[in-house]
Amino acid sequence: MFPKINWHADFRGPLQYNEEKVKQGKAEIIGAANFLKDHDHLTLQDKINRFGQRTTLNETVVMKSEHISLGFDATDVLSNEKMAVIGDRFMERISYADQPYVIYRHYDSGHPHLHIVTVNIDAEGEKIHIRPAALAEAHKICRELEVEFSLRPSAAAHLDQQDEFGVLHAQKVVYGETGLKRAVSDVLNAVVDHYQYTSMDEFNAILREYNVIANPGSENSRLQKFGGLYYHVLDENGERIGVPLKASEFLLKPTLPRLEERFLLNQTLRESSREHLHTVLDWSFAGQAPDWEGWRNGLERDGISVVINKSKADSAEHLYFIDHKTKSAFSGESLGDQYTLNAVRERCRPEERLTQDEIPSQRLKINL
């Protein structure tokens, strides 16, 4: 078994993600706890009301929801009933037995796995303190459950490998230095599950900050046809260099199907991040129009990176904003027409925005 725990400000994002999978026939609800109805009689509104009731008991908590997944070996034979019991046992071991939660079985990958959506406000309005550091304890619990339920140990779940999943910060990758694959792994572990992006272009805008890029293949290529994905290191000019690395070779397994899941999930999670970015950008243009470099450096000081990247869709250059405080990425187009590359460049060229009345006086000064 292999566990993953993600923390969210709102339960609606993880809930919507799983409910959408059910609609697509790629998942089903196999269990629930601490609801007034059995899992097979719960409506979406029942879940929203129950989770919402708990979260309103303590509105000061920022990260109110957990989205947990448990992956099993491809050879494990698990009925829905057995998988639901394992989910219940896991929640009991992490002290969530009294919390409302819903268990979903997913069928969108080559191995059996389940997802659990829950909230971390207890019946007394107190926050249940569980942090990313608890992931090591979650792995220990999974080892115990493997023995209890006669499951095959996950090859990727040895505790001596878990430091590779604890990377929240990474350094820029420099081609030619030792430990290149580990350096790329650190970048992926810091980005894949911790940043909010909704497309391959936005994902690559973040990766470019670390001299890495994901490559799903050109149109009609063999790589694209079979849904593969490579990661490349970039040189100082932003060009690919060295041997590409298969996504499946990394312990995190940052494959195209997994990224596509993140694209869908992140669409519902980053609205508050959008508002924050809009505010910062609007302030950056307040007053006298800045020059491009001054504007870009000012945003860097506010924790926002400005990235120009070519889109695979139209091969044109586009502007992307990476907000490292909210850990989110947006294309300029997704923020509004005034934030596109061309629009921003115009706003950063005050000398080219003279009115017709000003032009003659400027010419007069030159002639004098």
C-alpha positions in Angstrom: 0.0 0.0 0.0 1.1 3.5 -0.7 -0.6 6.6 1.0 -0.8 10.2 -0.1 -2.3 13.0 2.0 -3.1 16.4 0.5 -4.5 19.4 2.5 -7.1 21.8 1.1 -8.7 25.0 2.2 -12.2 23.8 1.0 -13.6 20.3 0.9 -15.6 21.1 -2.3 -12.6 20.8 -4.6 -11.6 17.2 -3.6 -15.3 16.3 -3.4 -16.1 17.6 -6.8 -13.0 15.8 -8.3 -14.2 12.4 -7.0 -17.9 13.0 -7.9 -16.8 13.9 -11.4 -14.9 10.6 -11.6 -18.1 8.8 -10.5 -20.1 10.6 -13.3 -17.5 9.5 -15.8 -17.8 5.9 -14.7 -14.1 5.9 -13.5 -15.0 5.7 -9.8 -17.7 4.6 -7.4 -18.6 5.3 -3.7 -17.8 2.2 -1.6 -18.0 3.6 1.9 -18.8 6.5 4.2 -18.7 7.2 8.0 -20.5 9.4 10.4 -23.4 10.3 8.1 -27.1 9.8 8.8 -27.4 7.5 5.7 -25.5 4.6 4.3 -23.0 5.4 1.6 -25.1 4.1 -1.2 -28.0 6.4 -0.3 -25.9 9.6 0.1 -26.6 12.4 -2.3 -24.1 15.1 -3.2 -26.0 17.6 -1.1 -25.9 15.2 1.9 -22.1 15.3 1.7 -21.9 19.0 1.2 -24.2 19.7 4.1 -22.4 17.3 6.5 -18.9 18.5 5.6 -20.1 22.1 5.6 -21.7 21.7 9.1 -18.3 20.6 10.5 -16.2 23.3 8.9 -18.5 26.1 10.1 -17.8 25.1 13.7 -14.3 26.7 13.3 -14.0 29.2 10.6 -10.5 30.3 11.7 -8.9 27.2 10.3 -7.3 27.7 6.9 -6.8 24.2 5.6 -10.0 22.5 6.6 -10.0 19.4 4.4 -7.9 16.3 3.6 -7.9 14.3 0.4 -6.3 11.0 1.1 -5.5 8.2 -1.4 -4.3 4.7 -0.8 -2.7 2.8 -3.6 -2.5 -1.0 -3.7 -0.3 -3.4 -5.7 -1.6 -4.3 -9.1 -1.7 -8.0 -8.0 -3.9 -7.4 -5.0 -7.4 -8.7 -5.4 -9.8 -6.5 -3.4 -13.6 -6.5 -3.3 -15.3 -3.2 -2.6 -16.2 -4.4 0.9 -12.6 -5.3 1.8 -11.2 -2.0 0.3 -13.8 0.0 2.3 -12.8 -1.8 5.5 -9.1 -1.0 4.9 -10.1 2.6 4.3 -12.0 2.6 7.6 -9.0 1.0 9.4 -6.6 3.6 8.0 -8.9 6.4 9.2 -9.1 4.9 12.6 -5.3 4.6 12.9 -4.8 8.3 12.0 -7.5 9.3 14.6 -10.2 10.2 12.1 -12.6 7.5 13.0 -15.2 10.0 14.4 -14.9 12.3 11.4 -17.4 12.3 8.5 -15.6 10.9 5.4 -16.5 9.3 2.1 -14.5 6.5 0.4 -14.3 6.2 -3.4 -12.8 3.4 -5.4 -11.1 4.6 -8.6 -10.6 2.6 -11.8 -8.6 5.1 -13.8 -5.1 3.5 -13.4 -3.4 0.2 -13.7 -3.5 -0.5 -10.0 -6.4 -0.6 -7.4 -6.7 2.5 -5.3 -9.1 4.5 -3.2 -9.7 8.1 -2.4 -11.0 9.5 0.9 -12.5 13.0 1.4 -12.8 14.3 4.9 -12.6 17.4 7.1 -10.4 18.1 10.1 -12.8 20.0 12.4 -14.1 17.7 15.1 -17.6 17.8 16.7 -16.4 20.2 19.4 -15.1 22.7 16.7 -11.4 21.8 17.4 -8.9 21.3 14.6 -7.4 17.8 14.4 -3.7 18.6 14.1 -2.2 16.5 11.3 0.7 17.8 9.3 2.7 16.7 6.2 5.2 15.2 8.6 2.6 12.6 9.5 3.1 11.0 6.1 5.9 8.8 7.6 3.4 7.6 10.2 0.9 6.9 7.4 3.5 4.7 5.7 4.0 2.8 8.9 0.2 2.3 9.2 0.1 1.0 5.7 2.9 -1.6 6.4 0.8 -2.8 9.4 -2.4 -3.0 7.2 -0.5 -5.0 4.5 0.2 -7.7 7.1 -3.3 -7.5 8.6 -5.1 -7.9 5.2 -2.4 -10.1 3.5 -1.6 -7.5 0.9 1.5 -7.3 -1.3 4.0 -4.7 0.0 4.4 -1.7 -2.3 7.8 -1.6 -3.9 7.7 2.2 -3.8 6.8 2.4 -0.2 9.9 1.5 1.8 10.4 4.0 4.6 14.0 4.5 3.6 12.8 6.0 0.3 10.2 8.4 1.9 12.7 11.3 2.1 12.1 11.6 -1.6 8.5 12.6 -0.9 9.2 15.1 1.7 10.8 17.8 -0.6 8.8 21.0 -0.4 11.6 23.2 -1.8 14.0 22.5 -4.6 17.0 24.1 -6.3 17.4 24.9 -10.0 18.8 21.9 -11.8 22.2 22.4 -13.4 23.2 20.1 -16.2 26.5 18.4 -15.6 26.3 18.4 -11.8 26.2 15.0 -10.0 22.8 13.6 -8.9 21.0 15.0 -11.9 18.0 12.6 -11.7 17.6 13.2 -8.0 17.7 16.9 -8.6 14.9 16.6 -11.1 13.0 14.3 -8.7 13.3 17.0 -6.0 11.7 19.6 -8.4 8.8 17.3 -9.3 8.2 16.4 -5.6 8.1 20.1 -4.8 5.7 21.0 -7.7 3.4 18.2 -8.8 1.2 17.9 -5.7 2.0 21.3 -4.1 1.2 23.8 -6.9 -2.1 24.6 -8.6 -1.9 24.5 -12.4 -4.6 23.5 -14.9 -2.7 22.8 -18.1 0.6 21.4 -19.4 1.7 24.9 -20.3 1.1 26.3 -16.8 2.8 23.2 -15.3 5.8 23.8 -17.6 5.9 27.5 -16.7 6.6 26.4 -13.1 9.1 23.8 -14.0 11.0 26.3 -16.1 11.8 28.1 -12.9 13.9 25.0 -12.0 15.4 24.4 -15.5 13.1 21.5 -16.1 10.3 20.9 -18.7 7.8 18.1 -19.3 7.4 16.8 -22.9 4.2 14.9 -23.9 5.5 14.7 -27.5 4.7 16.6 -30.6 1.4 16.2 -32.5 1.0 12.7 -34.0 4.3 11.5 -32.4 4.6 8.0 -31.0 5.0 9.5 -27.5 1.8 11.5 -27.8 -0.1 8.5 -29.3 0.7 6.3 -26.3 0.2 9.0 -23.7 3.8 9.0 -22.6 5.7 11.8 -20.9 9.4 12.7 -20.7 11.2 15.3 -18.5 14.1 17.3 -19.9 16.7 19.4 -18.2 17.2 22.9 -19.7 20.4 24.7 -20.3 21.1 28.3 -19.5 19.3 29.3 -22.8 16.2 27.4 -21.9 16.9 24.6 -24.5 16.7 20.9 -23.8 20.0 19.2 -23.0 21.0 15.7 -22.2 19.0 12.4 -22.1 15.3 12.7 -21.4 13.9 11.0 -18.3 10.7 8.9 -18.4 8.0 10.0 -16.0 7.5 6.4 -14.9 11.1 6.2 -13.7 10.5 8.5 -10.8 9.2 7.2 -7.5 6.5 9.9 -7.5 5.2 8.6 -10.9 4.4 12.1 -12.4 2.9 10.6 -15.5 0.5 12.3 -18.0 -2.7 10.6 -16.5 -1.7 11.8 -13.0 -1.0 15.4 -14.2 -4.4 15.4 -16.0 -6.0 14.5 -12.7 -4.3 17.5 -11.1 -5.4 19.8 -14.0 -9.0 18.9 -13.2 -8.7 19.1 -9.4 -6.8 22.4 -9.5 -9.6 24.1 -11.4 -11.7 24.3 -8.3 -8.9 25.0 -5.8 -7.3 28.2 -7.0 -10.0 30.9 -7.1 -8.7 32.6 -3.9 -5.2 32.5 -5.4 -6.6 34.2 -8.5 -7.9 37.1 -6.4 -4.6 37.5 -4.6 -2.7 37.6 -7.9 -5.1 40.1 -9.4 -4.6 42.4 -6.4 -0.8 42.2 -6.6 -0.7 42.8 -10.4 -3.1 45.7 -10.2 -0.9 47.3 -7.6 2.2 46.7 -9.7 0.7 49.0 -12.4 -0.6 51.7 -10.1 0.9 55.1 -10.5 3.6 55.8 -13.1 3.9 53.1 -15.7 6.9 50.9 -15.0 9.6 49.6 -17.3 9.5 45.9 -18.0 12.5 44.9 -15.9 11.5 47.1 -13.0 8.0 45.7 -13.1 9.2 42.1 -13.3 11.8 42.6 -10.4 9.1 44.2 -8.3 6.9 41.1 -8.6 9.8 38.8 -7.9 10.2 40.6 -4.5 6.5 39.9 -3.9 7.1 36.2 -4.5 5.7 36.2 -8.1 7.7 34.9 -11.0 7.0 36.2 -14.5 7.6 33.5 -17.2 7.4 33.8 -21.0 6.8 30.4 -22.5 5.8 29.0 -25.9 2.5 27.2 -25.9 2.3 23.8 -27.6 -1.2 24.7 -28.8 -0.2 27.6 -31.1 3.6 27.8 -30.8 3.2 31.5 -29.8 4.8 33.1 -26.7 2.5 33.6 -23.7 2.9 35.2 -20.3 2.6 33.1 -17.1 2.5 34.2 -13.5 3.8 31.9 -10.8 2.7 32.9 -7.3 5.0 31.1 -4.9 3.1 32.3 -1.9 -0.2 30.7 -2.9 1.6 28.1 -5.0 -0.4 28.7 -8.1 0.2 29.3 -11.8 -1.9 31.3 -14.2 -1.6 32.2 -17.8 -2.1 35.8 -18.6 -5.0 35.0 -20.8 -6.8 33.2 -17.9 -6.5 36.3 -15.8 -8.0 38.7 -18.4 -7.1 40.6 -21.6 -5.1 43.2 -19.7 -2.6 40.5 -18.5 -1.6 39.0 -21.8 1.9 39.3 -23.0 1.2 42.0 -25.6 -1.0 44.0 -23.2 1.6 44.0 -20.4 4.4 45.0 -22.8 2.3 47.9 -23.9 1.7 49.0 -20.3 5.4 48.8 -19.7 6.2 51.2 -22.6 5.2 54.7 -21.4 7.2 56.4 -24.0 5.2 54.8 -26.8 1.8 55.7 -25.4 1.8 59.4 -26.2 -1.6 61.0 -27.2 -2.0 62.8 -30.5 -1.8 66.2 -28.7 1.5 65.3 -27.1 3.2 64.1 -30.3 3.7 67.6 -31.9 5.2 69.0 -28.6 7.6 66.1 -28.4 8.7 66.7 -32.0 9.2 70.4 -31.3 11.4 69.7 -28.4 13.5 67.4 -30.6 13.8 70.1 -33.3 14.9 72.7 -30.8 
